[in-house]
Amino acid sequence: MVRNCSKEIFGNDSLYFDVRHVLRTASGIGSIPDAYVISLSRKEWYVVENELASHPIYDHIIKQLTKFINGIRNQNARTQIIDMLYKEINKDPVLKATMQKHIGSTDIYHFLSKLVSKSPRIVIIIDQKTSDIEEACRVLKYQPDIVEFKTYVRENAENVHTHLFEPLYAMEKISERKEELRRPLPEHYENWENMLAWVNDNVKEIVEILTNRIIGIGNVNHVAHGRYYCFYKGKPSTKSIFAAFLLTKAALKVRIRTVPNAFKDPKKWTGDRVYKGWFFKQGQEREFKITGKDQIDYAMELIKQSCQLAEQL
């Protein structure tokens, strides 16, 4: 039933693959999601678990989701997912042609590799969305989307079903709009100067030291844009930007531009998450956080890589 309604749940251009493919952690522990979904327009992928609210929450549902999350972190498992999806798409000439048209390329494997390099969204589709399930899911590293999917049977016609659910993409739009209406923008969000006045003294000192270190690279311009602070190699442009500062009360977050397979981050500060072109239109956008002056030297190693990439563009 979920498969038949998948385009209504995930969007008209989504592709639903209910292939029984095992996700394994680095230690070899396996789990099998109910489906993988690709959204072509959003360039997102989903790991789907179809559940019943009657199943034990912690012993079954949370344990299964934890295995998914740990398996996704295994690069070998991601490569297998790419191969599996590529194989399934190539089985269907119509699907293959549709996908090539949508991505504007015949290189489907490259598209899948780029897509799966991002962290997926975990989606639970369940017959009853309870407060117990919502509370239990808060302990997970990746917060899942929970979609309630109810099925009704027509009286005196048990073979006639109707389904009630809220599409995932509609849930996002409604949630975003509610947040906009509910929360006024804090005063310190008005500009960079207000943000810098709002943070603690430790963050102020980190910002000052790191700014001077970045300027010391040479031929660097730096400009405040709203509540963000951006650094450019040479004349400011979308191509020359190589770093951006974002502030929280107790930490400085830094966005940088990277290139897959060439970026070196042995300490794994930037993790697996890749952001969607907020500051950088070319390359991958990654983020790390600084809370102490002892982190500045390694931060500069990452920033210099981004600066060198901006010079090449």
C-alpha positions as a Markdown table, in Angstrom:
| # | Residue | x | y | z |
|---|---|---|---|---|
| 1 | Met | 0.0 | 0.0 | 0.0 |
| 2 | Val | 2.9 | 2.4 | 0.7 |
| 3 | Arg | 4.5 | 1.5 | -2.6 |
| 4 | Asn | 1.3 | 2.3 | -4.5 |
| 5 | Cys | 1.0 | 5.6 | -2.7 |
| 6 | Ser | 4.7 | 6.5 | -2.8 |
| 7 | Lys | 4.4 | 9.3 | -5.3 |
| 8 | Glu | 1.7 | 11.0 | -3.2 |
| 9 | Ile | 3.9 | 10.6 | -0.1 |
| 10 | Phe | 7.3 | 11.6 | -1.5 |
| 11 | Gly | 6.4 | 13.6 | -4.6 |
| 12 | Asn | 5.5 | 13.0 | -8.2 |
| 13 | Asp | 9.1 | 12.7 | -9.4 |
| 14 | Ser | 10.1 | 10.3 | -6.6 |
| 15 | Leu | 11.3 | 6.7 | -7.3 |
| 16 | Tyr | 10.5 | 4.0 | -4.8 |
| 17 | Phe | 12.8 | 0.9 | -4.7 |
| 18 | Asp | 11.5 | -1.8 | -2.4 |
| 19 | Val | 14.6 | -3.9 | -2.9 |
| 20 | Arg | 15.6 | -6.1 | 0.0 |
| 21 | His | 19.2 | -4.8 | 0.4 |
| 22 | Val | 21.1 | -5.3 | 3.6 |
| 23 | Leu | 22.7 | -2.2 | 5.3 |
| 24 | Arg | 25.7 | -3.4 | 7.2 |
| 25 | Thr | 27.7 | -1.5 | 9.9 |
| 26 | Ala | 31.5 | -1.5 | 9.9 |
| 27 | Ser | 31.4 | -4.3 | 12.4 |
| 28 | Gly | 29.1 | -6.4 | 10.1 |
| 29 | Ile | 25.8 | -6.0 | 11.8 |
| 30 | Gly | 23.1 | -6.0 | 9.2 |
| 31 | Ser | 19.6 | -4.6 | 8.8 |
| 32 | Ile | 17.2 | -4.4 | 5.8 |
| 33 | Pro | 15.2 | -1.3 | 5.2 |
| 34 | Asp | 11.8 | -1.7 | 3.6 |
| 35 | Ala | 12.6 | 0.7 | 0.8 |
| 36 | Tyr | 14.9 | 3.3 | -0.6 |
| 37 | Val | 13.4 | 6.4 | -2.3 |
| 38 | Ile | 15.0 | 9.0 | -4.6 |
| 39 | Ser | 13.5 | 12.5 | -5.0 |
| 40 | Leu | 14.8 | 13.8 | -8.4 |
| 41 | Ser | 13.7 | 17.5 | -7.9 |
| 42 | Arg | 14.9 | 17.7 | -4.4 |
| 43 | Lys | 18.0 | 15.7 | -5.0 |
| 44 | Glu | 17.5 | 13.8 | -1.7 |
| 45 | Trp | 17.3 | 10.1 | -0.9 |
| 46 | Tyr | 15.4 | 8.4 | 1.8 |
| 47 | Val | 15.7 | 5.2 | 3.8 |
| 48 | Val | 12.2 | 4.0 | 4.5 |
| 49 | Glu | 10.9 | 1.8 | 7.4 |
| 50 | Asn | 7.3 | 0.8 | 7.2 |
| 51 | Glu | 6.1 | 0.0 | 10.7 |
| 52 | Leu | 3.1 | -0.8 | 12.9 |
| 53 | Ala | 2.6 | 1.1 | 16.2 |
| 54 | Ser | 1.9 | -2.2 | 17.9 |
| 55 | His | 5.5 | -3.2 | 17.5 |
| 56 | Pro | 7.8 | -2.8 | 20.6 |
| 57 | Ile | 9.1 | 0.8 | 20.3 |
| 58 | Tyr | 12.6 | 0.3 | 21.7 |
| 59 | Asp | 13.2 | -3.4 | 21.2 |
| 60 | His | 12.1 | -3.3 | 17.5 |
| 61 | Ile | 11.6 | 0.1 | 15.9 |
| 62 | Ile | 14.4 | 2.1 | 17.6 |
| 63 | Lys | 16.8 | -0.8 | 17.4 |
| 64 | Gln | 16.1 | -1.2 | 13.7 |
| 65 | Leu | 16.6 | 2.5 | 13.0 |
| 66 | Thr | 19.8 | 2.6 | 14.9 |
| 67 | Lys | 21.1 | -0.2 | 12.7 |
| 68 | Phe | 20.1 | 1.8 | 9.6 |
| 69 | Ile | 21.9 | 4.9 | 10.8 |
| 70 | Asn | 25.1 | 3.0 | 11.7 |
| 71 | Gly | 25.0 | 1.1 | 8.4 |
| 72 | Ile | 24.6 | 4.4 | 6.4 |
| 73 | Arg | 27.9 | 5.6 | 7.9 |
| 74 | Asn | 29.7 | 2.7 | 6.4 |
| 75 | Gln | 31.2 | 3.8 | 3.0 |
| 76 | Asn | 31.2 | 0.3 | 1.6 |
| 77 | Ala | 27.4 | 0.1 | 2.4 |
| 78 | Arg | 26.8 | 3.3 | 0.5 |
| 79 | Thr | 28.7 | 2.0 | -2.5 |
| 80 | Gln | 26.6 | -1.1 | -2.5 |
| 81 | Ile | 23.4 | 1.0 | -2.4 |
| 82 | Ile | 24.6 | 3.0 | -5.4 |
| 83 | Asp | 25.3 | -0.2 | -7.3 |
| 84 | Met | 21.9 | -1.6 | -6.3 |
| 85 | Leu | 20.0 | 1.5 | -7.4 |
| 86 | Tyr | 21.9 | 1.7 | -10.7 |
| 87 | Lys | 21.1 | -2.0 | -11.4 |
| 88 | Glu | 17.4 | -1.5 | -10.7 |
| 89 | Ile | 17.2 | 1.6 | -12.9 |
| 90 | Asn | 19.0 | -0.1 | -15.8 |
| 91 | Lys | 16.5 | -3.0 | -15.7 |
| 92 | Asp | 13.7 | -0.6 | -16.8 |
| 93 | Pro | 14.3 | 1.2 | -20.1 |
| 94 | Val | 11.5 | 3.7 | -19.5 |
| 95 | Leu | 12.7 | 4.5 | -16.0 |
| 96 | Lys | 16.3 | 4.9 | -17.3 |
| 97 | Ala | 15.2 | 7.3 | -20.1 |
| 98 | Thr | 13.0 | 9.3 | -17.7 |
| 99 | Met | 15.9 | 9.7 | -15.2 |
| 100 | Gln | 18.4 | 10.7 | -17.9 |
| 101 | Lys | 16.0 | 13.3 | -19.1 |
| 102 | His | 15.4 | 14.7 | -15.6 |
| 103 | Ile | 19.1 | 14.9 | -14.6 |
| 104 | Gly | 20.1 | 16.2 | -18.1 |
| 105 | Ser | 22.8 | 13.5 | -18.5 |
| 106 | Thr | 23.3 | 9.9 | -19.4 |
| 107 | Asp | 25.7 | 9.3 | -16.5 |
| 108 | Ile | 23.2 | 8.0 | -14.0 |
| 109 | Tyr | 25.9 | 6.4 | -11.9 |
| 110 | His | 27.6 | 9.7 | -11.3 |
| 111 | Phe | 24.3 | 11.3 | -10.3 |
| 112 | Leu | 23.6 | 8.4 | -7.8 |
| 113 | Ser | 27.2 | 8.6 | -6.4 |
| 114 | Lys | 26.8 | 12.4 | -5.8 |
| 115 | Leu | 23.3 | 11.9 | -4.3 |
| 116 | Val | 24.2 | 9.0 | -1.9 |
| 117 | Ser | 27.3 | 10.9 | -0.8 |
| 118 | Lys | 24.9 | 13.1 | 1.2 |
| 119 | Ser | 23.2 | 11.9 | 4.4 |
| 120 | Pro | 19.8 | 10.4 | 3.7 |
| 121 | Arg | 16.6 | 11.2 | 5.4 |
| 122 | Ile | 15.2 | 8.4 | 7.5 |
| 123 | Val | 11.4 | 8.1 | 7.1 |
| 124 | Ile | 9.1 | 6.0 | 9.3 |
| 125 | Ile | 5.7 | 5.3 | 7.8 |
| 126 | Ile | 3.4 | 4.0 | 10.5 |
| 127 | Asp | -0.3 | 3.3 | 11.0 |
| 128 | Gln | -0.4 | 5.4 | 14.2 |
| 129 | Lys | 1.9 | 8.3 | 15.1 |
| 130 | Thr | 2.0 | 8.2 | 18.9 |
| 131 | Ser | 3.7 | 10.5 | 21.4 |
| 132 | Asp | 5.7 | 7.5 | 22.6 |
| 133 | Ile | 7.2 | 6.9 | 19.2 |
| 134 | Glu | 8.0 | 10.6 | 18.7 |
| 135 | Glu | 9.7 | 10.8 | 22.1 |
| 136 | Ala | 11.7 | 7.6 | 21.5 |
| 137 | Cys | 12.9 | 8.9 | 18.1 |
| 138 | Arg | 14.5 | 12.0 | 19.7 |
| 139 | Val | 17.4 | 9.9 | 21.0 |
| 140 | Leu | 18.5 | 9.1 | 17.4 |
| 141 | Lys | 21.4 | 10.9 | 15.8 |
| 142 | Tyr | 19.4 | 11.4 | 12.6 |
| 143 | Gln | 15.9 | 12.6 | 13.4 |
| 144 | Pro | 13.4 | 10.6 | 11.3 |
| 145 | Asp | 10.4 | 12.0 | 9.6 |
| 146 | Ile | 7.3 | 10.2 | 10.9 |
| 147 | Val | 4.4 | 9.8 | 8.4 |
| 148 | Glu | 1.1 | 8.5 | 9.8 |
| 149 | Phe | -0.5 | 6.2 | 7.2 |
| 150 | Lys | -4.0 | 5.0 | 8.1 |
| 151 | Thr | -6.0 | 2.5 | 6.0 |
| 152 | Tyr | -9.8 | 2.3 | 6.1 |
| 153 | Val | -12.0 | -0.5 | 4.7 |
| 154 | Arg | -15.4 | 0.2 | 3.2 |
| 155 | Glu | -18.2 | -1.3 | 5.2 |
| 156 | Asn | -19.6 | -4.5 | 3.5 |
| 157 | Ala | -16.8 | -4.3 | 1.0 |
| 158 | Glu | -13.6 | -5.5 | 2.6 |
| 159 | Asn | -11.6 | -5.4 | -0.6 |
| 160 | Val | -12.2 | -1.7 | -1.0 |
| 161 | His | -9.6 | 0.4 | 0.8 |
| 162 | Thr | -8.9 | 4.1 | 1.2 |
| 163 | His | -5.8 | 5.6 | 2.8 |
| 164 | Leu | -5.3 | 8.7 | 4.9 |
| 165 | Phe | -1.9 | 10.3 | 5.2 |
| 166 | Glu | -0.1 | 13.7 | 5.0 |
| 167 | Pro | 2.4 | 13.9 | 2.1 |
| 168 | Leu | 6.0 | 14.3 | 3.3 |
| 169 | Tyr | 6.7 | 17.4 | 1.1 |
| 170 | Ala | 3.4 | 19.0 | 2.3 |
| 171 | Met | 4.4 | 18.4 | 5.9 |
| 172 | Glu | 7.7 | 20.3 | 5.3 |
| 173 | Lys | 6.0 | 23.3 | 3.8 |
| 174 | Ile | 3.4 | 23.5 | 6.5 |
| 175 | Ser | 6.0 | 23.1 | 9.2 |
| 176 | Glu | 8.2 | 25.8 | 7.7 |
| 177 | Arg | 5.4 | 28.2 | 7.4 |
| 178 | Lys | 4.2 | 27.6 | 10.9 |
| 179 | Glu | 7.7 | 28.3 | 12.3 |
| 180 | Glu | 7.8 | 31.6 | 10.3 |
| 181 | Leu | 4.5 | 32.7 | 11.7 |
| 182 | Arg | 5.2 | 31.6 | 15.3 |
| 183 | Arg | 8.7 | 32.9 | 15.9 |
| 184 | Pro | 9.6 | 36.6 | 15.3 |
| 185 | Leu | 13.2 | 37.2 | 14.2 |
| 186 | Pro | 15.5 | 37.9 | 17.2 |
| 187 | Glu | 16.9 | 41.4 | 17.3 |
| 188 | His | 20.5 | 40.2 | 17.2 |
| 189 | Tyr | 19.8 | 38.5 | 13.8 |
| 190 | Glu | 19.5 | 42.0 | 12.1 |
| 191 | Asn | 23.2 | 42.2 | 11.2 |
| 192 | Trp | 26.7 | 40.9 | 11.9 |
| 193 | Glu | 27.5 | 43.6 | 14.4 |
| 194 | Asn | 24.5 | 42.7 | 16.6 |
| 195 | Met | 25.4 | 39.0 | 16.3 |
| 196 | Leu | 29.0 | 39.7 | 17.4 |
| 197 | Ala | 27.8 | 41.7 | 20.3 |
| 198 | Trp | 25.4 | 38.9 | 21.4 |
| 199 | Val | 28.0 | 36.0 | 21.5 |
| 200 | Asn | 30.1 | 35.3 | 24.6 |
| 201 | Asp | 33.6 | 36.8 | 25.0 |
| 202 | Asn | 35.4 | 33.6 | 24.0 |
| 203 | Val | 33.6 | 33.5 | 20.6 |
| 204 | Lys | 34.5 | 37.2 | 20.1 |
| 205 | Glu | 38.2 | 36.4 | 20.7 |
| 206 | Ile | 38.1 | 33.4 | 18.4 |
| 207 | Val | 36.5 | 35.5 | 15.6 |
| 208 | Glu | 39.1 | 38.2 | 15.9 |
| 209 | Ile | 42.1 | 35.8 | 15.9 |
| 210 | Leu | 40.8 | 33.6 | 13.0 |
| 211 | Thr | 39.8 | 36.7 | 11.0 |
| 212 | Asn | 43.4 | 38.0 | 11.2 |
| 213 | Arg | 44.8 | 34.6 | 10.4 |
| 214 | Ile | 42.6 | 34.4 | 7.3 |
| 215 | Ile | 43.5 | 37.9 | 6.2 |
| 216 | Gly | 47.2 | 36.9 | 6.6 |
| 217 | Ile | 46.8 | 34.4 | 3.7 |
| 218 | Gly | 47.1 | 37.4 | 1.4 |
| 219 | Asn | 44.8 | 39.0 | -1.2 |
| 220 | Val | 41.7 | 38.3 | 0.9 |
| 221 | Asn | 38.7 | 40.6 | 1.1 |
| 222 | His | 36.1 | 40.2 | 3.9 |
| 223 | Val | 32.6 | 41.6 | 4.0 |
| 224 | Ala | 29.6 | 41.3 | 6.3 |
| 225 | His | 26.4 | 40.1 | 4.6 |
| 226 | Gly | 23.5 | 40.4 | 7.0 |
| 227 | Arg | 24.2 | 38.2 | 10.0 |
| 228 | Tyr | 27.0 | 36.4 | 8.2 |
| 229 | Tyr | 30.7 | 37.3 | 7.5 |
| 230 | Cys | 32.3 | 36.2 | 4.2 |
| 231 | Phe | 35.9 | 35.9 | 3.0 |
| 232 | Tyr | 36.9 | 36.1 | -0.7 |
| 233 | Lys | 40.1 | 35.4 | -2.5 |
| 234 | Gly | 40.5 | 38.6 | -4.5 |
| 235 | Lys | 37.5 | 40.5 | -5.8 |
| 236 | Pro | 34.3 | 39.4 | -4.0 |
| 237 | Ser | 32.1 | 37.2 | -6.1 |
| 238 | Thr | 30.2 | 33.9 | -5.9 |
| 239 | Lys | 33.3 | 32.2 | -7.3 |
| 240 | Ser | 35.9 | 33.8 | -5.1 |
| 241 | Ile | 34.2 | 33.2 | -1.7 |
| 242 | Phe | 36.0 | 30.5 | 0.2 |
| 243 | Ala | 34.8 | 30.8 | 3.9 |
| 244 | Ala | 31.8 | 32.2 | 5.8 |
| 245 | Phe | 31.3 | 32.7 | 9.5 |
| 246 | Leu | 28.0 | 31.9 | 11.3 |
| 247 | Leu | 27.6 | 32.6 | 15.0 |
| 248 | Thr | 26.0 | 30.8 | 17.9 |
| 249 | Lys | 26.1 | 32.0 | 21.5 |
| 250 | Ala | 29.0 | 29.7 | 22.4 |
| 251 | Ala | 30.6 | 28.8 | 19.1 |
| 252 | Leu | 31.8 | 30.0 | 15.8 |
| 253 | Lys | 30.6 | 27.9 | 12.8 |
| 254 | Val | 32.6 | 28.1 | 9.6 |
| 255 | Arg | 31.4 | 27.1 | 6.1 |
| 256 | Ile | 34.0 | 26.2 | 3.5 |
| 257 | Arg | 34.0 | 25.0 | -0.1 |
| 258 | Thr | 35.4 | 21.5 | -0.8 |
| 259 | Val | 35.9 | 19.1 | -3.6 |
| 260 | Pro | 35.0 | 15.4 | -3.2 |
| 261 | Asn | 38.0 | 13.0 | -3.1 |
| 262 | Ala | 40.5 | 15.9 | -2.8 |
| 263 | Phe | 39.4 | 17.5 | 0.5 |
| 264 | Lys | 41.5 | 16.3 | 3.5 |
| 265 | Asp | 39.9 | 16.4 | 7.0 |
| 266 | Pro | 41.7 | 13.7 | 9.0 |
| 267 | Lys | 40.0 | 14.8 | 12.2 |
| 268 | Lys | 36.6 | 14.5 | 10.6 |
| 269 | Trp | 35.5 | 17.9 | 11.8 |
| 270 | Thr | 33.1 | 18.4 | 8.9 |
| 271 | Gly | 31.6 | 14.9 | 9.2 |
| 272 | Asp | 29.4 | 13.5 | 6.4 |
| 273 | Arg | 27.0 | 16.3 | 5.9 |
| 274 | Val | 27.1 | 18.4 | 2.8 |
| 275 | Tyr | 25.0 | 21.6 | 2.6 |
| 276 | Lys | 23.0 | 22.7 | -0.4 |
| 277 | Gly | 24.7 | 25.7 | -2.0 |
| 278 | Trp | 23.9 | 28.3 | 0.7 |
| 279 | Phe | 27.2 | 30.2 | 0.1 |
| 280 | Phe | 29.0 | 28.2 | -2.6 |
| 281 | Lys | 27.5 | 27.4 | -6.0 |
| 282 | Gln | 30.4 | 25.2 | -7.1 |
| 283 | Gly | 31.9 | 22.4 | -5.1 |
| 284 | Gln | 30.5 | 20.9 | -1.9 |
| 285 | Glu | 29.6 | 23.1 | 1.1 |
| 286 | Arg | 30.7 | 21.8 | 4.5 |
| 287 | Glu | 30.8 | 23.1 | 8.0 |
| 288 | Phe | 32.8 | 22.8 | 11.2 |
| 289 | Lys | 32.5 | 24.4 | 14.6 |
| 290 | Ile | 35.1 | 26.1 | 16.8 |
| 291 | Thr | 34.7 | 26.6 | 20.6 |
| 292 | Gly | 38.4 | 27.1 | 21.7 |
| 293 | Lys | 41.5 | 29.0 | 20.5 |
| 294 | Asp | 43.4 | 25.7 | 20.5 |
| 295 | Gln | 41.3 | 24.7 | 17.4 |
| 296 | Ile | 42.4 | 27.6 | 15.2 |
| 297 | Asp | 45.5 | 26.0 | 13.7 |
| 298 | Tyr | 43.5 | 23.0 | 12.3 |
| 299 | Ala | 40.7 | 25.3 | 11.3 |
| 300 | Met | 43.2 | 27.2 | 9.1 |
| 301 | Glu | 44.3 | 24.0 | 7.5 |
| 302 | Leu | 40.7 | 23.4 | 6.3 |
| 303 | Ile | 40.1 | 27.0 | 5.3 |
| 304 | Lys | 43.3 | 27.1 | 3.3 |
| 305 | Gln | 42.1 | 24.2 | 1.2 |
| 306 | Ser | 38.9 | 26.1 | 0.4 |
| 307 | Cys | 41.0 | 29.2 | -0.4 |
| 308 | Gln | 43.1 | 27.3 | -2.9 |
| 309 | Leu | 40.0 | 26.0 | -4.6 |
| 310 | Ala | 38.6 | 29.5 | -5.0 |
| 311 | Glu | 41.9 | 30.5 | -6.6 |
| 312 | Gln | 41.5 | 27.8 | -9.2 |
| 313 | Leu | 37.9 | 28.8 | -10.2 |
